Amino acid sequence: MAVTITMGIQKGGCGKSTTTGILAYLISQKGYKVLAIDMDSQGNLTELLSEQPSNDFMGKSVLEAMQQNNVEEFIVPINGNLDLLPANNFLATFPRWIYTGKTYNGSTIPFKGNPSLILDQTLDSVRDKYDFIVIDTPPSLSEQTTNSLCASEYVVVLFECSNWCYSAIPNFMDSVNGAQEFGNRGTEVLGILRTMNDVRRSDAKAFNELIAEDYPEQIFETIITRKAPTGRLSLYGFNSNNELKSALAQYENFYEELMSRVQSK
């Protein structure tokens, strides 16, 4: 049965999509079967892993999978161990469908049930086909985020070392607690990953230390710094990329920490 991990924080520019894509890729390279799910209508994870525009997946995305309660029809193979459930900008219509039954193409698919458990229930048919499911979320506290949290056993909180991200942490932790209370997965924070760190800035160093003081038991020791090869990963991808080893190097330590925590649960 798959271990499901959501990557989240309700702030943009924290490296969620890049980190989700890299983590999914690294897990797959270690021999595990992985399903990466894009729950952000920006479709950045989709484009990173598929190396195609997210608009190429119109009518063939996670939105349709949830509306039709059918995951397998919409899975996109990435490599031998990695599959993708893609997203595009029509995922932004997810709340409208939940509450009105109206889809983006004008059809009506009535929804009944708990609006926070749609993804969780949709994934039931494929959980036994994967070792890990890794979910990317939008930079907001939304129905997409709530569904992702309620579908997951674990959450990795992305912390970009800045004041606005620091102020976002308590609200996101409340959302995780809500998923633990109202969902069926016992959702819990696996750890807080410090990302997008600029070693030249003293304020970044201060916020790194502050978040570690506030959450000493949850912080990952790994700190992801800003590196050009990692930033260019969205351009060059995971295939035929001469910079790939350098782009992924610092994430190897994060992977090892994450796997150690999962295995100790």
C-alpha positions as CSV (number, residue, x, y, z in Angstrom):
1,M,0.0,0.0,0.0
2,A,1.4,3.4,-1.0
3,V,2.8,5.9,1.4
4,T,1.3,9.2,0.4
5,I,3.1,12.5,1.0
6,T,1.9,16.0,0.3
7,M,4.3,18.9,-0.2
8,G,2.8,22.2,0.8
9,I,2.7,25.7,2.2
10,Q,0.2,28.4,1.3
11,K,2.9,30.7,-0.2
12,G,4.4,30.9,-3.7
13,G,8.1,30.8,-4.5
14,C,9.0,28.2,-2.0
15,G,10.2,25.5,-4.4
16,K,7.2,23.1,-3.9
17,S,6.9,21.9,-7.5
18,T,10.7,21.5,-8.0
19,T,11.1,19.7,-4.7
20,T,8.1,17.5,-5.4
21,G,9.4,16.6,-8.8
22,I,12.9,15.9,-7.6
23,L,11.7,13.8,-4.7
24,A,9.4,11.7,-6.9
25,Y,12.3,11.2,-9.4
26,L,14.8,10.3,-6.7
27,I,12.4,7.8,-5.1
28,S,11.8,6.2,-8.5
29,Q,15.5,5.9,-9.1
30,K,15.9,4.0,-5.9
31,G,13.6,1.3,-7.3
32,Y,10.3,2.3,-5.8
33,K,7.1,2.7,-7.8
34,V,5.9,6.3,-7.6
35,L,2.9,8.3,-8.6
36,A,3.4,12.0,-8.7
37,I,0.1,14.1,-8.6
38,D,-0.1,17.7,-9.6
39,M,-2.9,19.4,-7.6
40,D,-1.8,22.9,-8.7
41,S,-3.6,24.5,-11.6
42,Q,-0.3,26.2,-12.7
43,G,0.8,22.7,-13.8
44,N,4.5,23.3,-13.0
45,L,5.0,19.7,-11.7
46,T,3.3,18.4,-14.9
47,E,5.6,20.4,-17.1
48,L,8.7,19.5,-15.1
49,L,8.2,15.8,-15.2
50,S,6.5,15.4,-18.6
51,E,8.5,18.1,-20.4
52,Q,5.3,19.1,-22.2
53,P,3.1,22.1,-21.8
54,S,0.4,21.5,-19.2
55,N,-2.2,22.5,-21.8
56,D,-1.4,19.3,-23.6
57,F,-3.3,17.5,-20.9
58,M,-6.7,19.3,-21.4
59,G,-9.3,16.7,-20.7
60,K,-6.7,14.2,-19.5
61,S,-5.8,15.4,-16.0
62,V,-6.3,14.9,-12.3
63,L,-9.5,17.0,-12.5
64,E,-11.1,14.5,-14.8
65,A,-9.8,11.6,-12.7
66,M,-11.6,13.0,-9.7
67,Q,-14.8,13.8,-11.5
68,Q,-14.9,10.4,-13.1
69,N,-13.4,8.5,-10.1
70,N,-11.0,6.9,-12.4
71,V,-7.2,7.4,-11.9
72,E,-5.8,4.8,-14.3
73,E,-7.3,6.3,-17.4
74,F,-5.4,9.6,-16.8
75,I,-2.0,8.4,-15.7
76,V,1.0,9.5,-17.8
77,P,4.1,7.2,-17.7
78,I,7.3,9.2,-17.1
79,N,9.8,6.4,-16.6
80,G,9.8,2.7,-15.6
81,N,9.0,3.5,-12.0
82,L,7.5,7.0,-12.2
83,D,3.9,7.9,-13.3
84,L,2.3,11.3,-13.3
85,L,-1.3,12.4,-12.8
86,P,-1.1,15.8,-14.5
87,A,-2.8,19.2,-14.1
88,N,-3.6,22.2,-16.1
89,N,-5.4,25.5,-15.5
90,F,-8.9,24.0,-15.6
91,L,-8.1,22.5,-12.2
92,A,-9.0,26.0,-10.9
93,T,-12.6,25.0,-11.6
94,F,-12.5,22.2,-9.1
95,P,-14.4,24.1,-6.3
96,R,-17.1,25.1,-8.8
97,W,-17.7,21.5,-9.7
98,I,-17.8,20.4,-6.1
99,Y,-20.5,22.9,-5.1
100,T,-22.5,23.2,-8.3
101,G,-21.8,20.0,-10.3
102,K,-20.9,22.1,-13.3
103,T,-17.7,21.2,-15.2
104,Y,-15.5,23.5,-17.2
105,N,-16.8,22.1,-20.5
106,G,-20.4,22.8,-19.6
107,S,-21.4,19.3,-18.6
108,T,-22.9,18.4,-15.3
109,I,-21.5,15.7,-13.0
110,P,-23.3,15.9,-9.7
111,F,-21.1,15.4,-6.6
112,K,-22.3,13.9,-3.4
113,G,-20.1,13.2,-0.4
114,N,-17.4,14.9,1.7
115,P,-15.8,17.6,-0.5
116,S,-12.5,17.2,1.4
117,L,-12.1,13.5,0.6
118,I,-12.6,13.4,-3.1
119,L,-8.9,12.8,-4.0
120,D,-8.5,10.3,-1.1
121,Q,-11.4,8.2,-2.4
122,T,-10.3,8.5,-6.0
123,L,-6.8,7.2,-5.1
124,D,-8.2,4.1,-3.4
125,S,-8.2,2.1,-6.6
126,V,-4.4,2.6,-7.2
127,R,-2.8,2.7,-3.8
128,D,-1.8,-0.9,-3.9
129,K,0.0,-0.3,-7.3
130,Y,2.6,2.1,-5.9
131,D,5.1,2.3,-3.1
132,F,4.8,6.1,-2.8
133,I,2.4,8.8,-3.9
134,V,3.8,12.4,-3.9
135,I,1.5,15.3,-4.2
136,D,2.3,18.9,-5.3
137,T,-0.1,21.6,-4.0
138,P,-1.1,25.2,-4.9
139,P,0.2,28.2,-3.0
140,S,-3.1,28.7,-1.2
141,L,-5.3,27.1,1.4
142,S,-7.9,25.8,-1.1
143,E,-10.0,22.8,-1.8
144,Q,-7.1,21.3,-3.8
145,T,-4.8,21.7,-0.7
146,T,-7.4,20.3,1.7
147,N,-8.0,17.3,-0.6
148,S,-4.3,16.7,-0.8
149,L,-3.8,16.8,2.9
150,C,-6.7,14.5,3.6
151,A,-5.4,12.0,1.1
152,S,-2.0,11.8,2.8
153,E,-0.4,10.1,5.7
154,Y,2.5,12.6,5.8
155,V,3.1,16.3,4.9
156,V,6.4,17.9,4.1
157,V,6.2,21.7,4.9
158,L,8.3,23.8,2.5
159,F,9.9,26.8,4.2
160,E,11.4,29.5,2.1
161,C,13.6,31.5,4.5
162,S,11.6,34.8,4.7
163,N,9.2,36.6,7.0
164,W,6.1,36.0,4.9
165,C,6.7,32.3,4.7
166,Y,7.4,32.3,8.4
167,S,4.1,33.9,9.1
168,A,2.4,31.3,6.9
169,I,3.6,28.3,8.8
170,P,1.0,28.4,11.7
171,N,-2.0,28.6,9.4
172,F,-0.7,25.7,7.4
173,M,-0.1,23.6,10.5
174,D,-3.7,24.3,11.4
175,S,-4.7,22.9,8.0
176,V,-2.7,19.8,8.7
177,N,-4.4,19.4,12.1
178,G,-7.7,19.8,10.4
179,A,-6.9,17.0,7.9
180,Q,-5.8,14.8,10.8
181,E,-9.1,15.4,12.6
182,F,-11.5,15.2,9.6
183,G,-9.7,12.9,7.2
184,N,-9.1,9.2,7.4
185,R,-5.3,9.0,7.0
186,G,-4.0,10.3,10.4
187,T,-2.3,13.1,8.5
188,E,0.9,14.3,10.2
189,V,3.8,16.6,9.5
190,L,6.8,14.5,8.5
191,G,9.1,17.5,8.6
192,I,9.8,21.1,7.6
193,L,12.3,21.5,4.7
194,R,14.1,24.8,4.4
195,T,14.4,25.8,0.8
196,M,15.5,28.6,-1.6
197,N,18.1,29.6,0.9
198,D,20.4,32.4,-0.1
199,V,23.7,32.0,1.8
200,R,24.6,35.6,1.2
201,R,21.7,37.0,3.2
202,S,21.8,37.4,6.9
203,D,18.0,37.5,7.2
204,A,17.8,34.1,5.6
205,K,20.2,32.7,8.1
206,A,18.2,34.3,10.9
207,F,14.9,32.7,9.7
208,N,16.6,29.3,9.3
209,E,17.6,29.5,12.9
210,L,14.2,30.8,14.0
211,I,12.2,28.1,12.4
212,A,14.5,25.5,13.9
213,E,14.0,27.0,17.3
214,D,10.2,26.9,16.9
215,Y,10.0,23.4,15.5
216,P,13.1,21.6,16.7
217,E,11.6,18.1,16.4
218,Q,10.2,18.6,12.9
219,I,12.9,20.5,11.0
220,F,15.0,18.6,8.5
221,E,18.8,19.1,8.9
222,T,19.1,19.5,5.1
223,I,18.9,23.1,3.9
224,I,18.3,23.5,0.2
225,T,20.3,26.5,-1.2
226,R,19.7,28.4,-4.4
227,K,21.8,26.8,-7.2
228,A,21.7,27.6,-10.9
229,P,21.6,23.9,-12.1
230,T,18.5,23.3,-9.8
231,G,16.9,26.5,-11.1
232,R,17.5,25.3,-14.7
233,L,15.9,21.9,-14.1
234,S,12.6,23.3,-15.3
235,L,14.3,24.1,-18.6
236,Y,16.5,21.0,-19.2
237,G,14.4,18.4,-17.3
238,F,15.6,15.0,-16.1
239,N,16.6,13.6,-19.5
240,S,19.8,14.5,-21.4
241,N,20.6,17.1,-18.8
242,N,24.4,17.5,-18.3
243,E,23.7,19.4,-15.0
244,L,21.4,16.8,-13.5
245,K,23.9,15.4,-11.0
246,S,24.7,18.9,-9.7
247,A,21.0,19.9,-9.7
248,L,20.0,16.9,-7.5
249,A,23.1,16.6,-5.3
250,Q,21.8,18.5,-2.2
251,Y,18.4,16.7,-2.4
252,E,20.0,13.3,-1.9
253,N,20.5,14.2,1.8
254,F,16.8,15.3,2.0
255,Y,15.7,12.0,0.5
256,E,17.8,10.0,3.0
257,E,16.3,12.0,5.9
258,L,12.8,11.7,4.6
259,M,13.1,7.9,4.0
260,S,14.5,7.4,7.5
261,R,11.6,9.2,9.1
262,V,9.0,7.3,7.0
263,Q,10.6,4.0,7.9
264,S,10.7,4.8,11.6
265,K,7.0,5.5,11.7
